[in-house]
């Protein structure tokens, strides 16, 4: 194509001479060898398609995971930017260490009971039938410590806990 568009052989010779001089000058300055190195690498990479599934796809996948992680990390604070998650509090009453968080409007959410002895999370479970159906105990399944017994419904107990937390908070 190029030779047909340049029918004048003297121009072609001139161009070839200029290219040779340019390449020679580049070679002398060390530039050409660097370019050749990168060009060889590029040609090898493009020509050898088996390299792509072996490592390039892996590289892309790794990049995708990293980018997804960055995006996730960048988006997460805007979703969970309510002050609730960062503001937590705790206090001990009813022989239990209570931990709770506040939601965006300052309401107490989900007070959780913890063992005063070992700090493990306590579980509420019903005590045997002989003491009536509405009797529960707050027991630590880690050290076996029974923190307290609840007479009446668990809902009432949770309400008392919330009332106590509100007293603590407003004090
Ligand atoms: Zn315990």
Backbone and ligand atoms as CSV (ligand in chain L), in Angstrom:
chain,resi,resn,atom,element,x,y,z
A,1,UNK,N,N,0.826,-1.191,0.000
A,1,UNK,CA,C,0.000,0.000,0.000
A,1,UNK,C,C,0.867,1.251,0.000
A,2,UNK,N,N,1.818,1.278,0.918
A,2,UNK,CA,C,2.634,2.476,1.045
A,2,UNK,C,C,3.514,2.677,-0.196
A,3,UNK,N,N,4.034,1.542,-0.718
A,3,UNK,CA,C,4.918,1.660,-1.877
A,3,UNK,C,C,4.143,2.141,-3.100
A,4,UNK,N,N,2.868,1.702,-3.192
A,4,UNK,CA,C,2.062,2.135,-4.331
A,4,UNK,C,C,1.719,3.631,-4.200
A,5,UNK,N,N,1.526,4.099,-2.997
A,5,UNK,CA,C,1.190,5.513,-2.829
A,5,UNK,C,C,2.417,6.405,-2.987
A,6,UNK,N,N,3.624,5.784,-2.914
A,6,UNK,CA,C,4.856,6.550,-3.156
A,6,UNK,C,C,5.592,5.947,-4.341
A,7,UNK,N,N,5.185,6.307,-5.531
A,7,UNK,CA,C,5.823,5.690,-6.709
A,7,UNK,C,C,7.253,6.181,-6.926
A,8,UNK,N,N,7.594,7.302,-6.370
A,8,UNK,CA,C,8.925,7.836,-6.611
A,8,UNK,C,C,9.956,7.064,-5.784
A,9,UNK,N,N,10.855,6.293,-6.434
A,9,UNK,CA,C,11.824,5.477,-5.682
A,9,UNK,C,C,12.802,6.323,-4.882
A,10,UNK,N,N,13.070,7.542,-5.318
A,10,UNK,CA,C,14.026,8.361,-4.570
A,10,UNK,C,C,13.449,8.776,-3.228
A,11,UNK,N,N,12.133,9.011,-3.195
A,11,UNK,CA,C,11.488,9.354,-1.928
A,11,UNK,C,C,11.531,8.159,-0.976
A,12,UNK,N,N,11.267,6.963,-1.542
A,12,UNK,CA,C,11.294,5.758,-0.714
A,12,UNK,C,C,12.690,5.538,-0.147
A,13,UNK,N,N,13.693,5.743,-0.982
A,13,UNK,CA,C,15.073,5.582,-0.510
A,13,UNK,C,C,15.368,6.575,0.604
A,14,UNK,N,N,14.909,7.825,0.385
A,14,UNK,CA,C,15.121,8.872,1.381
A,14,UNK,C,C,14.490,8.478,2.712
A,15,UNK,N,N,13.248,7.970,2.589
A,15,UNK,CA,C,12.518,7.561,3.806
A,15,UNK,C,C,13.241,6.410,4.499
A,16,UNK,N,N,13.656,5.396,3.692
A,16,UNK,CA,C,14.359,4.238,4.268
A,16,UNK,C,C,15.637,4.697,4.945
A,17,UNK,N,N,16.355,5.629,4.264
A,17,UNK,CA,C,17.590,6.142,4.850
A,17,UNK,C,C,17.326,6.841,6.154
A,18,UNK,N,N,16.237,7.640,6.203
A,18,UNK,CA,C,15.918,8.368,7.422
A,18,UNK,C,C,15.587,7.400,8.551
A,19,UNK,N,N,14.816,6.321,8.185
A,19,UNK,CA,C,14.456,5.325,9.208
A,19,UNK,C,C,15.706,4.658,9.755
A,20,UNK,N,N,16.628,4.274,8.827
A,20,UNK,CA,C,17.860,3.600,9.261
A,20,UNK,C,C,18.674,4.517,10.160
A,21,UNK,N,N,18.788,5.789,9.757
A,21,UNK,CA,C,19.550,6.743,10.570
A,21,UNK,C,C,18.902,6.905,11.942
A,22,UNK,N,N,17.544,6.997,11.915
A,22,UNK,CA,C,16.828,7.156,13.181
A,22,UNK,C,C,17.030,5.956,14.090
A,23,UNK,N,N,16.922,4.747,13.501
A,23,UNK,CA,C,17.102,3.532,14.301
A,23,UNK,C,C,18.522,3.446,14.849
A,24,UNK,N,N,19.499,3.805,13.970
A,24,UNK,CA,C,20.898,3.754,14.394
A,24,UNK,C,C,21.144,4.734,15.532
A,25,UNK,N,N,20.574,5.953,15.396
A,25,UNK,CA,C,20.756,6.953,16.442
A,25,UNK,C,C,20.110,6.471,17.738
A,26,UNK,N,N,18.906,5.889,17.574
A,26,UNK,CA,C,18.226,5.371,18.752
A,26,UNK,C,C,19.005,4.254,19.391
A,27,UNK,N,N,19.583,3.396,18.536
A,27,UNK,CA,C,20.363,2.279,19.069
A,27,UNK,C,C,21.576,2.798,19.823
A,28,UNK,N,N,22.236,3.814,19.260
A,28,UNK,CA,C,23.439,4.365,19.889
A,28,UNK,C,C,23.101,4.982,21.241
A,29,UNK,N,N,21.959,5.610,21.342
A,29,UNK,CA,C,21.605,6.232,22.624
A,29,UNK,C,C,21.019,5.224,23.609
A,30,UNK,N,N,20.865,3.981,23.158
A,30,UNK,CA,C,20.330,2.979,24.078
A,30,UNK,C,C,18.823,2.958,24.127
A,31,UNK,N,N,18.205,3.933,23.425
A,31,UNK,CA,C,16.749,4.012,23.456
A,31,UNK,C,C,16.114,2.845,22.732
A,32,UNK,N,N,16.731,2.501,21.571
A,32,UNK,CA,C,16.139,1.472,20.720
A,32,UNK,C,C,16.083,0.119,21.429
A,33,UNK,N,N,17.123,-0.188,22.162
A,33,UNK,CA,C,17.135,-1.498,22.825
A,33,UNK,C,C,16.010,-1.571,23.867
A,34,UNK,N,N,15.769,-0.453,24.545
A,34,UNK,CA,C,14.669,-0.445,25.497
A,34,UNK,C,C,13.333,-0.624,24.798
A,35,UNK,N,N,13.176,0.138,23.684
A,35,UNK,CA,C,11.929,0.037,22.939
A,35,UNK,C,C,11.729,-1.377,22.415
A,36,UNK,N,N,12.836,-1.960,21.884
A,36,UNK,CA,C,12.760,-3.305,21.336
A,36,UNK,C,C,12.364,-4.299,22.423
A,37,UNK,N,N,12.909,-4.090,23.608
A,37,UNK,CA,C,12.592,-4.991,24.724
A,37,UNK,C,C,11.093,-4.967,25.005
A,38,UNK,N,N,10.568,-3.741,25.108
A,38,UNK,CA,C,9.131,-3.624,25.415
A,38,UNK,C,C,8.277,-4.110,24.244
A,39,UNK,N,N,8.754,-3.819,23.016
A,39,UNK,CA,C,8.003,-4.245,21.841
A,39,UNK,C,C,7.965,-5.762,21.773
A,40,UNK,N,N,9.127,-6.394,22.023
A,40,UNK,CA,C,9.167,-7.859,22.027
A,40,UNK,C,C,8.191,-8.413,23.060
A,41,UNK,N,N,8.203,-7.804,24.218
A,41,UNK,CA,C,7.302,-8.263,25.270
A,41,UNK,C,C,5.855,-8.145,24.844
A,42,UNK,N,N,5.531,-7.002,24.213
A,42,UNK,CA,C,4.151,-6.764,23.777
A,42,UNK,C,C,3.741,-7.760,22.713
A,43,UNK,N,N,4.638,-7.968,21.710
A,43,UNK,CA,C,4.337,-8.901,20.626
A,43,UNK,C,C,4.164,-10.304,21.183
A,44,UNK,N,N,5.058,-10.706,22.088
A,44,UNK,CA,C,4.970,-12.035,22.680
A,44,UNK,C,C,3.652,-12.213,23.407
A,45,UNK,N,N,3.254,-11.156,24.113
A,45,UNK,CA,C,2.029,-11.217,24.897
A,45,UNK,C,C,0.806,-11.337,24.006
A,46,UNK,N,N,0.827,-10.552,22.892
A,46,UNK,CA,C,-0.318,-10.575,21.990
A,46,UNK,C,C,-0.359,-11.855,21.174
A,47,UNK,N,N,0.843,-12.351,20.788
A,47,UNK,CA,C,0.896,-13.504,19.897
A,47,UNK,C,C,0.564,-14.787,20.641
A,48,UNK,N,N,1.030,-14.910,21.856
A,48,UNK,CA,C,0.843,-16.162,22.583
A,48,UNK,C,C,-0.445,-16.083,23.390
A,49,UNK,N,N,-1.521,-16.578,22.783
A,49,UNK,CA,C,-2.825,-16.445,23.426
A,49,UNK,C,C,-2.965,-17.381,24.615
A,50,UNK,N,N,-2.110,-18.414,24.716
A,50,UNK,CA,C,-2.245,-19.330,25.848
A,50,UNK,C,C,-1.850,-18.651,27.155
A,51,UNK,N,N,-1.098,-17.557,27.037
A,51,UNK,CA,C,-0.737,-16.844,28.263
A,51,UNK,C,C,-1.960,-16.190,28.911
A,52,UNK,N,N,-2.937,-15.840,28.088
A,52,UNK,CA,C,-4.061,-15.071,28.610
A,52,UNK,C,C,-4.835,-15.835,29.676
A,53,UNK,N,N,-5.307,-17.061,29.366
A,53,UNK,CA,C,-6.043,-17.769,30.422
A,53,UNK,C,C,-5.168,-18.142,31.603
A,54,UNK,N,N,-3.858,-18.321,31.368
A,54,UNK,CA,C,-3.004,-18.792,32.460
A,54,UNK,C,C,-2.800,-17.754,33.547
A,55,UNK,N,N,-2.443,-16.561,33.131
A,55,UNK,CA,C,-2.126,-15.594,34.198
A,55,UNK,C,C,-2.831,-14.260,34.035
A,56,UNK,N,N,-3.139,-13.876,32.763
A,56,UNK,CA,C,-3.730,-12.560,32.576
A,56,UNK,C,C,-5.141,-12.525,33.126
A,57,UNK,N,N,-5.890,-13.608,32.907
A,57,UNK,CA,C,-7.242,-13.673,33.443
A,57,UNK,C,C,-7.202,-13.685,34.967
A,58,UNK,N,N,-6.217,-14.408,35.490
A,58,UNK,CA,C,-6.050,-14.418,36.943
A,58,UNK,C,C,-5.772,-13.033,37.472
A,59,UNK,N,N,-4.905,-12.307,36.716
A,59,UNK,CA,C,-4.584,-10.934,37.112
A,59,UNK,C,C,-5.833,-10.062,37.064
A,60,UNK,N,N,-6.598,-10.229,35.976
A,60,UNK,CA,C,-7.843,-9.453,35.858
A,60,UNK,C,C,-8.793,-9.791,37.007
A,61,UNK,N,N,-8.885,-11.087,37.305
A,61,UNK,CA,C,-9.789,-11.504,38.384
A,61,UNK,C,C,-9.351,-10.882,39.705
A,62,UNK,N,N,-8.013,-10.920,39.946
A,62,UNK,CA,C,-7.507,-10.332,41.184
A,62,UNK,C,C,-7.816,-8.841,41.228
A,63,UNK,N,N,-7.606,-8.171,40.087
A,63,UNK,CA,C,-7.907,-6.742,40.027
A,63,UNK,C,C,-9.386,-6.501,40.289
A,64,UNK,N,N,-10.230,-7.363,39.697
A,64,UNK,CA,C,-11.672,-7.191,39.873
A,64,UNK,C,C,-12.055,-7.353,41.341
A,65,UNK,N,N,-11.433,-8.350,41.997
A,65,UNK,CA,C,-11.735,-8.578,43.417
A,65,UNK,C,C,-11.298,-7.374,44.233
A,66,UNK,N,N,-10.091,-6.855,43.914
A,66,UNK,CA,C,-9.579,-5.709,44.673
A,66,UNK,C,C,-10.481,-4.501,44.469
A,67,UNK,N,N,-10.853,-4.259,43.192
A,67,UNK,CA,C,-11.711,-3.106,42.895
A,67,UNK,C,C,-13.065,-3.268,43.584
A,68,UNK,N,N,-13.598,-4.513,43.532
A,68,UNK,CA,C,-14.887,-4.759,44.185
A,68,UNK,C,C,-14.768,-4.501,45.683
A,69,UNK,N,N,-13.632,-4.931,46.256
A,69,UNK,CA,C,-13.417,-4.688,47.681
A,69,UNK,C,C,-13.356,-3.212,47.997
A,70,UNK,N,N,-12.624,-2.473,47.130
A,70,UNK,CA,C,-12.539,-1.025,47.340
A,70,UNK,C,C,-13.916,-0.378,47.250
A,71,UNK,N,N,-14.673,-0.809,46.209
A,71,UNK,CA,C,-16.007,-0.231,46.034
A,71,UNK,C,C,-16.886,-0.554,47.236
A,72,UNK,N,N,-16.794,-1.827,47.666
A,72,UNK,CA,C,-17.592,-2.230,48.824
A,72,UNK,C,C,-17.239,-1.419,50.055
A,73,UNK,N,N,-15.922,-1.252,50.266
A,73,UNK,CA,C,-15.473,-0.488,51.432
A,73,UNK,C,C,-15.894,0.971,51.315
A,74,UNK,N,N,-15.892,1.470,50.059
A,74,UNK,CA,C,-16.260,2.873,49.870
A,74,UNK,C,C,-17.755,3.083,50.054
A,75,UNK,N,N,-18.540,2.056,49.667
A,75,UNK,CA,C,-19.994,2.211,49.749
A,75,UNK,C,C,-20.509,1.920,51.147
A,76,UNK,N,N,-19.821,1.052,51.875
A,76,UNK,CA,C,-20.340,0.609,53.163
A,76,UNK,C,C,-20.576,1.764,54.149
A,77,UNK,N,N,-19.635,2.689,54.302
A,77,UNK,CA,C,-19.883,3.752,55.289
A,77,UNK,C,C,-21.118,4.578,54.965
A,78,UNK,N,N,-21.409,4.765,53.645
A,78,UNK,CA,C,-22.560,5.583,53.308
A,78,UNK,C,C,-23.858,4.847,53.633
A,79,UNK,N,N,-23.816,3.492,53.559
A,79,UNK,CA,C,-25.010,2.727,53.915
A,79,UNK,C,C,-25.199,2.674,55.420
A,80,UNK,N,N,-24.119,2.432,56.151
A,80,UNK,CA,C,-24.210,2.234,57.599
A,80,UNK,C,C,-23.643,3.435,58.339
A,81,UNK,N,N,-23.911,4.620,57.814
A,81,UNK,CA,C,-23.319,5.803,58.429
A,81,UNK,C,C,-24.120,6.283,59.630
A,82,UNK,N,N,-25.191,5.542,59.964
A,82,UNK,CA,C,-25.932,5.927,61.163
A,82,UNK,C,C,-24.990,5.872,62.361
A,83,UNK,N,N,-25.150,6.787,63.301
A,83,UNK,CA,C,-24.239,6.806,64.440
A,83,UNK,C,C,-24.389,5.587,65.336
A,84,UNK,N,N,-25.462,4.776,65.102
A,84,UNK,CA,C,-25.756,3.674,66.011
A,84,UNK,C,C,-24.590,2.711,66.167
A,85,UNK,N,N,-24.031,2.260,65.025
A,85,UNK,CA,C,-23.074,1.178,65.098
A,85,UNK,C,C,-21.821,1.568,65.873
A,86,UNK,N,N,-21.489,2.847,65.868
A,86,UNK,CA,C,-20.272,3.247,66.553
A,86,UNK,C,C,-20.536,3.545,68.028
A,87,UNK,N,N,-21.781,3.925,68.372
A,87,UNK,CA,C,-22.083,4.284,69.747
A,87,UNK,C,C,-22.651,3.074,70.465
A,88,UNK,N,N,-21.847,2.458,71.283
A,88,UNK,CA,C,-22.334,1.357,72.100
A,88,UNK,C,C,-22.032,1.686,73.557
A,89,UNK,N,N,-22.778,1.060,74.432
A,89,UNK,CA,C,-22.595,1.342,75.845
A,89,UNK,C,C,-22.815,0.068,76.635
A,90,UNK,N,N,-22.401,0.072,77.876
A,90,UNK,CA,C,-22.647,-1.086,78.722
A,90,UNK,C,C,-22.746,-0.662,80.170
A,91,UNK,N,N,-23.468,-1.466,80.920
A,91,UNK,CA,C,-23.605,-1.223,82.354
A,91,UNK,C,C,-24.020,-2.539,83.002
A,92,UNK,N,N,-23.796,-2.633,84.311
A,92,UNK,CA,C,-24.117,-3.867,85.021
A,92,UNK,C,C,-25.279,-3.626,85.966
A,93,UNK,N,N,-26.332,-4.389,85.786
A,93,UNK,CA,C,-27.432,-4.425,86.739
A,93,UNK,C,C,-28.177,-5.733,86.583
A,94,UNK,N,N,-29.003,-6.068,87.585
A,94,UNK,CA,C,-29.645,-7.385,87.666
A,94,UNK,C,C,-28.586,-8.490,87.635
A,95,UNK,N,N,-27.411,-8.216,88.159
A,95,UNK,CA,C,-26.327,-9.205,88.208
A,95,UNK,C,C,-25.855,-9.619,86.812
A,96,UNK,N,N,-26.074,-8.740,85.838
A,96,UNK,CA,C,-25.730,-9.020,84.440
A,96,UNK,C,C,-25.035,-7.797,83.855
A,97,UNK,N,N,-24.043,-8.054,83.011
A,97,UNK,CA,C,-23.444,-6.952,82.257
A,97,UNK,C,C,-24.195,-6.797,80.946
A,98,UNK,N,N,-24.838,-5.646,80.800
A,98,UNK,CA,C,-25.635,-5.405,79.593
A,98,UNK,C,C,-24.843,-4.560,78.614
A,99,UNK,N,N,-24.897,-4.950,77.365
A,99,UNK,CA,C,-24.293,-4.139,76.301
A,99,UNK,C,C,-25.385,-3.789,75.298
A,100,UNK,N,N,-25.377,-2.541,74.859
A,100,UNK,CA,C,-26.407,-2.138,73.898
A,100,UNK,C,C,-25.858,-1.054,72.984
A,101,UNK,N,N,-26.601,-0.828,71.884
A,101,UNK,CA,C,-26.231,0.205,70.912
A,101,UNK,C,C,-27.409,1.156,70.757
A,102,UNK,N,N,-27.134,2.294,70.170
A,102,UNK,CA,C,-28.195,3.271,69.894
A,102,UNK,C,C,-28.422,3.360,68.393
A,103,UNK,N,N,-29.679,3.496,68.003
A,103,UNK,CA,C,-29.944,3.693,66.575
A,103,UNK,C,C,-29.840,5.178,66.238
A,104,UNK,N,N,-30.131,5.517,64.975
A,104,UNK,CA,C,-29.942,6.891,64.512
A,104,UNK,C,C,-30.711,7.924,65.318
A,105,UNK,N,N,-31.881,7.527,65.839
A,105,UNK,CA,C,-32.690,8.491,66.588
A,105,UNK,C,C,-32.369,8.467,68.076
A,106,UNK,N,N,-31.330,7.727,68.474
A,106,UNK,CA,C,-30.922,7.710,69.876
A,106,UNK,C,C,-31.636,6.650,70.701
A,107,UNK,N,N,-32.454,5.812,70.038
A,107,UNK,CA,C,-33.154,4.761,70.770
A,107,UNK,C,C,-32.216,3.609,71.076
A,108,UNK,N,N,-32.423,3.001,72.236
A,108,UNK,CA,C,-31.625,1.830,72.608
A,108,UNK,C,C,-32.092,0.640,71.786
A,109,UNK,N,N,-31.145,-0.049,71.188
A,109,UNK,CA,C,-31.543,-1.250,70.441
A,109,UNK,C,C,-30.757,-2.469,70.908
A,110,UNK,N,N,-31.479,-3.548,71.056
A,110,UNK,CA,C,-30.947,-4.883,71.332
A,110,UNK,C,C,-29.944,-4.934,72.486
A,111,UNK,N,N,-30.397,-4.713,73.729
A,111,UNK,CA,C,-29.474,-4.939,74.845
A,111,UNK,C,C,-29.176,-6.436,74.966
A,112,UNK,N,N,-27.908,-6.782,75.076
A,112,UNK,CA,C,-27.534,-8.193,75.164
A,112,UNK,C,C,-26.903,-8.468,76.527
A,113,UNK,N,N,-27.299,-9.593,77.179
A,113,UNK,CA,C,-26.768,-9.927,78.501
A,113,UNK,C,C,-25.432,-10.663,78.402
A,114,UNK,N,N,-24.511,-10.277,79.279
A,114,UNK,CA,C,-23.204,-10.947,79.315
A,114,UNK,C,C,-22.867,-11.317,80.756
A,115,UNK,N,N,-22.098,-12.389,80.874
A,115,UNK,CA,C,-21.741,-12.923,82.187
A,115,UNK,C,C,-20.789,-11.971,82.910
A,116,UNK,N,N,-21.089,-11.728,84.199
A,116,UNK,CA,C,-20.204,-10.862,84.986
A,116,UNK,C,C,-18.893,-11.568,85.334
A,117,UNK,N,N,-18.922,-12.881,85.330
A,117,UNK,CA,C,-17.706,-13.619,85.703
A,117,UNK,C,C,-16.733,-13.738,84.539
A,118,UNK,N,N,-17.269,-14.182,83.373
A,118,UNK,CA,C,-16.349,-14.484,82.273
A,118,UNK,C,C,-16.606,-13.639,81.029
A,119,UNK,N,N,-17.696,-12.871,81.026
A,119,UNK,CA,C,-17.956,-11.991,79.880
A,119,UNK,C,C,-18.666,-12.661,78.733
A,120,UNK,N,N,-18.942,-13.956,78.863
A,120,UNK,CA,C,-19.615,-14.663,77.771
A,120,UNK,C,C,-21.074,-14.223,77.658
A,121,UNK,N,N,-21.609,-14.391,76.479
A,121,UNK,CA,C,-23.013,-14.057,76.247
A,121,UNK,C,C,-23.917,-15.015,77.026
A,122,UNK,N,N,-24.906,-14.462,77.733
A,122,UNK,CA,C,-25.834,-15.280,78.514
A,122,UNK,C,C,-27.014,-15.712,77.647
A,123,UNK,N,N,-27.578,-16.863,77.994
A,123,UNK,CA,C,-28.782,-17.315,77.304
A,123,UNK,C,C,-29.912,-17.388,78.328
A,124,UNK,N,N,-31.100,-16.999,77.869
A,124,UNK,CA,C,-32.293,-17.065,78.708
A,124,UNK,C,C,-33.022,-18.360,78.386
A,125,UNK,N,N,-33.317,-19.138,79.418
A,125,UNK,CA,C,-34.075,-20.362,79.147
A,125,UNK,C,C,-35.027,-20.639,80.299
A,126,UNK,N,N,-36.054,-21.375,79.971
A,126,UNK,CA,C,-37.108,-21.642,80.934
A,126,UNK,C,C,-36.637,-22.669,81.958
A,127,UNK,N,N,-37.009,-22.424,83.213
A,127,UNK,CA,C,-36.674,-23.359,84.282
A,127,UNK,C,C,-37.833,-24.349,84.415
A,128,UNK,N,N,-37.532,-25.493,85.042
A,128,UNK,CA,C,-38.470,-26.625,85.116
A,128,UNK,C,C,-39.897,-26.298,85.524
A,129,UNK,N,N,-40.775,-27.224,85.206
A,129,UNK,CA,C,-42.209,-27.015,85.362
A,129,UNK,C,C,-42.633,-26.811,86.814
A,130,UNK,N,N,-41.892,-27.423,87.750
A,130,UNK,CA,C,-42.327,-27.369,89.145
A,130,UNK,C,C,-42.329,-25.945,89.688
A,131,UNK,N,N,-41.643,-25.036,89.048
A,131,UNK,CA,C,-41.603,-23.660,89.545
A,131,UNK,C,C,-42.506,-22.754,88.720
A,132,UNK,N,N,-43.364,-23.375,87.942
A,132,UNK,CA,C,-44.300,-22.579,87.158
A,132,UNK,C,C,-43.756,-22.338,85.772
A,133,UNK,N,N,-44.663,-22.150,84.838
A,133,UNK,CA,C,-44.245,-21.997,83.447
A,133,UNK,C,C,-43.521,-20.676,83.182
A,134,UNK,N,N,-43.839,-19.657,83.965
A,134,UNK,CA,C,-43.269,-18.343,83.682
A,134,UNK,C,C,-42.055,-18.071,84.566
A,135,UNK,N,N,-41.081,-18.961,84.491
A,135,UNK,CA,C,-39.862,-18.743,85.263
A,135,UNK,C,C,-38.657,-19.092,84.381
A,136,UNK,N,N,-37.755,-18.130,84.269
A,136,UNK,CA,C,-36.607,-18.294,83.377
A,136,UNK,C,C,-35.329,-17.995,84.144
A,137,UNK,N,N,-34.254,-18.449,83.607
A,137,UNK,CA,C,-32.964,-18.091,84.188
A,137,UNK,C,C,-32.018,-17.608,83.094
A,138,UNK,N,N,-31.168,-16.677,83.508
A,138,UNK,CA,C,-30.127,-16.162,82.619
A,138,UNK,C,C,-28.854,-16.910,82.967
A,139,UNK,N,N,-28.475,-17.841,82.117
A,139,UNK,CA,C,-27.341,-18.701,82.447
A,139,UNK,C,C,-26.205,-18.510,81.450
A,140,UNK,N,N,-24.991,-18.595,82.006
A,140,UNK,CA,C,-23.800,-18.565,81.156
A,140,UNK,C,C,-23.456,-19.998,80.783
A,141,UNK,N,N,-23.454,-20.278,79.503
A,141,UNK,CA,C,-23.146,-21.642,79.067
A,141,UNK,C,C,-21.649,-21.907,79.049
A,142,UNK,N,N,-20.867,-20.859,79.313
A,142,UNK,CA,C,-19.409,-21.029,79.322
A,142,UNK,C,C,-18.937,-21.469,80.704
A,143,UNK,N,N,-19.374,-20.737,81.753
A,143,UNK,CA,C,-18.898,-21.071,83.095
A,143,UNK,C,C,-20.007,-21.621,83.977
A,144,UNK,N,N,-21.244,-21.685,83.471
A,144,UNK,CA,C,-22.335,-22.261,84.237
A,144,UNK,C,C,-22.958,-21.325,85.252
A,145,UNK,N,N,-22.485,-20.108,85.309
A,145,UNK,CA,C,-22.995,-19.138,86.276
A,145,UNK,C,C,-24.427,-18.745,85.921
A,146,UNK,N,N,-25.317,-18.840,86.913
A,146,UNK,CA,C,-26.686,-18.366,86.705
A,146,UNK,C,C,-26.746,-16.934,87.217
A,147,UNK,N,N,-26.879,-16.020,86.286
A,147,UNK,CA,C,-26.798,-14.609,86.652
A,147,UNK,C,C,-28.057,-14.161,87.383
A,148,UNK,N,N,-29.216,-14.557,86.871
A,148,UNK,CA,C,-30.442,-14.153,87.553
A,148,UNK,C,C,-31.586,-15.044,87.106
A,149,UNK,N,N,-32.626,-15.017,87.904
A,149,UNK,CA,C,-33.838,-15.729,87.528
A,149,UNK,C,C,-34.928,-14.718,87.237
A,150,UNK,N,N,-35.720,-15.030,86.260
A,150,UNK,CA,C,-36.756,-14.108,85.821
A,150,UNK,C,C,-38.106,-14.736,86.134
A,151,UNK,N,N,-38.885,-14.030,86.920
A,151,UNK,CA,C,-40.245,-14.496,87.171
A,151,UNK,C,C,-41.187,-13.596,86.405
A,152,UNK,N,N,-42.085,-14.215,85.674
A,152,UNK,CA,C,-42.941,-13.455,84.774
A,152,UNK,C,C,-42.407,-13.618,83.369
A,153,UNK,N,N,-42.976,-12.870,82.471
A,153,UNK,CA,C,-42.620,-13.074,81.070
A,153,UNK,C,C,-41.278,-12.415,80.754
A,154,UNK,N,N,-40.631,-12.949,79.756
A,154,UNK,CA,C,-39.350,-12.398,79.314
A,154,UNK,C,C,-39.548,-10.990,78.748
A,155,UNK,N,N,-40.712,-10.776,78.124
A,155,UNK,CA,C,-40.999,-9.441,77.582
A,155,UNK,C,C,-40.982,-8.392,78.684
A,156,UNK,N,N,-41.602,-8.733,79.830
A,156,UNK,CA,C,-41.610,-7.795,80.956
A,156,UNK,C,C,-40.190,-7.539,81.442
A,157,UNK,N,N,-39.402,-8.602,81.504
A,157,UNK,CA,C,-38.027,-8.459,81.957
A,157,UNK,C,C,-37.241,-7.536,81.019
A,158,UNK,N,N,-37.432,-7.748,79.710
A,158,UNK,CA,C,-36.732,-6.893,78.743
A,158,UNK,C,C,-37.174,-5.442,78.880
A,159,UNK,N,N,-38.452,-5.266,79.203
A,159,UNK,CA,C,-38.961,-3.906,79.396
A,159,UNK,C,C,-38.297,-3.263,80.618
A,160,UNK,N,N,-38.127,-4.064,81.691
A,160,UNK,CA,C,-37.448,-3.543,82.888
A,160,UNK,C,C,-36.004,-3.191,82.563
A,161,UNK,N,N,-35.380,-4.043,81.749
A,161,UNK,CA,C,-33.991,-3.771,81.352
A,161,UNK,C,C,-33.908,-2.451,80.587
A,162,UNK,N,N,-34.843,-2.260,79.656
A,162,UNK,CA,C,-34.836,-1.024,78.861
A,162,UNK,C,C,-35.087,0.191,79.750
A,163,UNK,N,N,-36.028,0.038,80.701
A,163,UNK,CA,C,-36.294,1.145,81.629
A,163,UNK,C,C,-35.013,1.497,82.400
A,164,UNK,N,N,-34.321,0.462,82.841
A,164,UNK,CA,C,-33.095,0.669,83.620
A,164,UNK,C,C,-32.025,1.371,82.756
A,165,UNK,N,N,-31.955,0.939,81.508
A,165,UNK,CA,C,-30.972,1.565,80.599
A,165,UNK,C,C,-31.317,3.033,80.387
A,166,UNK,N,N,-32.601,3.319,80.256
A,166,UNK,CA,C,-33.018,4.718,80.076
A,166,UNK,C,C,-32.679,5.547,81.300
A,167,UNK,N,N,-32.828,4.943,82.490
A,167,UNK,CA,C,-32.432,5.637,83.726
A,167,UNK,C,C,-30.932,5.922,83.701
A,168,UNK,N,N,-30.169,4.895,83.329
A,168,UNK,CA,C,-28.699,5.037,83.292
A,168,UNK,C,C,-28.315,6.132,82.295
A,169,UNK,N,N,-28.987,6.103,81.129
A,169,UNK,CA,C,-28.635,7.038,80.064
A,169,UNK,C,C,-28.965,8.469,80.445
A,170,UNK,N,N,-30.113,8.659,81.099
A,170,UNK,CA,C,-30.539,10.025,81.409
A,170,UNK,C,C,-29.860,10.539,82.677
A,171,UNK,N,N,-29.235,9.634,83.440
A,171,UNK,CA,C,-28.612,10.070,84.695
A,171,UNK,C,C,-27.353,10.902,84.412
L,1,ZN,ZN,ZN,-19.641,-16.992,82.495
